[in-house]
Amino acid sequence: MISKEELQAAIARGEAEQALDALAQLCDAQREELEMIKAWNPLYRKRIYFLGSSWTYGMACDGKDNFAMRVAEKNRMEYVNESVSTTTFVLREGRQDSYYERADNFPAQRPDYVLIQLSSNDARHTEAPVGHATDFYLEDPQAGKTFDLHTIAGAMEATVSKLMDRWPGTKFAWYTGFRGPVLDSEQARVRCDQTYQLLMEEIAPKWGTPVCDLTRCLGLNTFMPGNNTLLTKGDGQHCLTPGYAAWETAIDAFLKTL
């Protein structure tokens, strides 16, 4: 392959024809390299939508840094980050910002990927029953098949069902990272564990949606000594820039396996 130095030397000697030939060789080589990169990277220039709350928004960084923008920019992806802090899957009185409702904010264009966050908000900030996965995929009110948007399981399934029905062929996945001992109370810990088990044992297997569990990634358990203040603002949950850099690496690698 012609080098940049050889091209510059031909230009310096005033050898226009040789310089053009060298430039053509260089462009062909770079084009071949780019095709190799695209073939290796399944995320390259694809479209991805994120649905979440404060972790995905980047609350501790005022929304100026988060893993969503990092992953998208790294892979030159088109992306939409539909994430609002403190939001839940379940419907709440006086609010219209549940995951289920905000799923309608996405553009009509079908994404290649959708990554949904399971946070601790439903378990910690509502009294909604956790519930269980249903035995159906699409609602049929006449047959008595409807998702209960006031249970965590029902609201999660309703959200996934609506988006999957809207975008056939899109790859759907979850991520989570809230499991740890430093939560509000024993009741919160128990409900968080129940919600985690709901996702891992019922909803993800039923819907065929892989899960990126950040607490199980090497070095990313933000409740571990050192990580709490190195990666997060000290609450073990909301990432600072070093935390998002670590999450970017883990989630980028995860998405490339889908």
Secondary structure as UniProt FT lines:
FT   HELIX           4..12
FT   TURN            13..14
FT   HELIX           16..40
FT   TURN            42..45
FT   STRAND          47..52
FT   HELIX           54..57
FT   HELIX           59..61
FT   TURN            62..63
FT   HELIX           67..74
FT   TURN            75..76
FT   STRAND          78..83
FT   TURN            85..86
FT   TURN            93..94
FT   HELIX           99..102
FT   HELIX           103..105
FT   STRAND          113..118
FT   HELIX           121..125
FT   HELIX           141..143
FT   TURN            149..150
FT   HELIX           152..166
FT   TURN            168..169
FT   STRAND          171..176
FT   HELIX           186..197
FT   HELIX           198..203
FT   HELIX           204..207
FT   STRAND          211..213
FT   HELIX           214..216
FT   TURN            218..219
FT   TURN            222..223
FT   TURN            225..226
FT   HELIX           227..231
FT   HELIX           241..255
FT   TURN            256..257
//
